[in-house]
Amino acid sequence: MRWSFRLPLKKAVLADVTMNAASTILGTICLAIAGIIWEAFPGLVLYKGFHIGTFNPITWSATFILAVIINTWIEAIVLRAGFGCRLERRRVVALFLANSVTVALAGIELRWHPRTL
């Protein structure tokens, strides 16, 4: 991040913590809303058309893609509005790829160590 956005070290650390906190808090809310929207339209069509349940590979893939897009969007807004960073295509792609890795790791962790109540 520091080299990609050419920020001084202290500002880069602050930007990283801020954008990750924002994407954690806002991303949780936005992903929940996106999930409800998914279930209301594409999900219902998919489930009825293919006679499958909610937890299927297509829905998991959509969840992954939505999580990456939402986190990237939130982090880009924080970087632009909060730190004055220019958001060129390569920088947004870098954020997208970084979020792809972290969301994939979260998914893998949930698969191997599912939360139990």
Secondary structure, DSSP 8 states (H G I E B T S, - for coil): -TTTTT--HHHHHHHHHHHHHHHHHHHHHHHHHHHHHHIIIIIHHHHHHHT--SSSHHHHHHHHHHHHHHHHHHHHHIIIIIH-----HHHHHHHHHHHHHHHHHHHHHHHHS----
